């Protein structure tokens, strides 16, 4: 067979410039939708009038370029509160923007802490904040993510909780009297999560929701009556949504056991509870009747619903969805009429959507017979009798999931003649608790075998794949896996790309914030008690085994996977006599953190990787 010449069916520069809608919030009156979009060339806030369908740009450079935090409306719909960091450092401060004038006011300024807006009280007097600020009574102790509150002008910032575990949420009941959130009082290194309720001032805090110790029992939102809360639990082995009665502590479960569903929120009067159903990497939207439990599926194309909210009432649902071949689309669905209107359609420019390939949801056997799910992208109409390069693309997390959504990078690489497989290796979400927890204290173990067997699946089932031109690529945990796969499975790969990767677990621990340490301990145990395991799963210890050409890409402001991780691996290669340009390449971005969705940055990164792979796999 001849080697296929890589030509782009889909031009990257045009594809990457197509505007994308990333996050939205419906106003309290249900008449407007605020959303983040890069229509102007960078991320900005926009307002959509649901009556006229007119769209106006609200911000002009004041909002973040990379989205690690979002925004909410105040109860009067006069302003939005959003979070912004500095060049991806995730040290978010809070700001408010007036929806009439666009005037922006800074609310917080702490360069040593990150703040995320959780909710605003119904009377507009308090803002609940998720932050890792140091408590006033313990200024020398590193801060953990907890709930604080402050006035809308940024004054009177004060802690409400003091959990040792990260605390999530902080939603007001409709009368403003109570707050509900998720955290844990269990010892570190457990997967336990419980739901809590307290008075709005932080008093009378108590655990309100636990199915069993060790399960992840989380709170989604309040019913308007203030007596019930939407919850999700994985106690049965699969996430299941339900409705908690606070007085009795009883939960009425919805759906069927064994089908993964997550509670989202109640409708305006509480008639329905919106739920996301995750099956085979597709996320479908279900509106359950609160009293009867009868499901009403929302008929959107087969793909994923990334976000959904009620438009204030019990009828209209605003949803953002995409499919492997359809870019993100904002819609308005009416439950009564069954009609769905497109609010913000996807743009394609001169690109024919028919050129996008579908993502096949496949299963393959790993080394121990466990079936591993994956998404497979195969180029259309490759040259006859030509062999194709292939990529094993590993997601972050590892508690993440490849879904049947629009994947710009996979589509671009397929357009260049690459076969791309995205394995949901053990440790991934979406396939039950046992599968999700199968990589605990085993990063770089059985999950690494799953990566190898993804490569084996390609060469065994697709004769057009060239086994001599395989590459592995991933970011974050996927970057960890790239480092460990390239050094512990060196015979498999001709090239490897580690983006914001991890090569030394102890060094990462030393630089991590408390909430990141909590996650790392939960996933891989204690850095001292499990020292031997941590060293055995740190790729820096095996750098001498590297055979593949390696590209390392990292943002200098990354707090999750510090840039020192890639720098130390680079330095290790230098000490081993490996040559830059011949054996490895290294690129740093001084204006980025843990990745970026900025159009210019995204385009440059994808172009860099694609052109580098052309040379490395030649």
Secondary structure, 3 states (H helix, E strand, C coil): CEECCCCCCCCHHHHHHCCCEEEEEECCCCCEEEEEECCCCCCEEEEEECCCCCEEECCCCCCCCCCCCCEEECCCCCEEEEEECCCCCCCCEEEEEECCCCCEEECCCCCCCCEEEEEECCCCCCEEEEECCCCHHHCCCCCCCEEEEECCCCCCCEECCCCCCCCEEEEECCCCCEEEEEECCCCCCCCCEEEEEEECCCCCCEEEECCCCCCEEEEEEECCCCCEEEEEECCCCCCEEEEEECCCCCEEECCCCCCEEEEEEECCCCCEEEEEEEECCEEEEEEEECCCCCEEECCCCCCEEEEEEECCCCCEEEEEEEECCEEEEEEEEECCCCCEEEEECCCCCCCCHHHCCCCEEEEEECCCCCEEEEEEECCCCCCCCEEEEEEEEECCCCCCCCCCCCCHHHHHHHHCCCEEEEEECCCCCCCCHHHHHHHCCCCCCHHHHHHHHHHHHHHHHCCCEEEEEEEEEEECHHHHHHHHHHHHCCCCCCEEEEECCCCCHHHHHHHCCHHHHHHHHHHHCCCCCCHHHHHHCCHHHHHHHCCCEEEEEEECCCCCCCCHHHHHHHHHHHHCCCCECCCEEEEEECCCCCCCCCHHHHHHHHHHHHHHHHHHCC
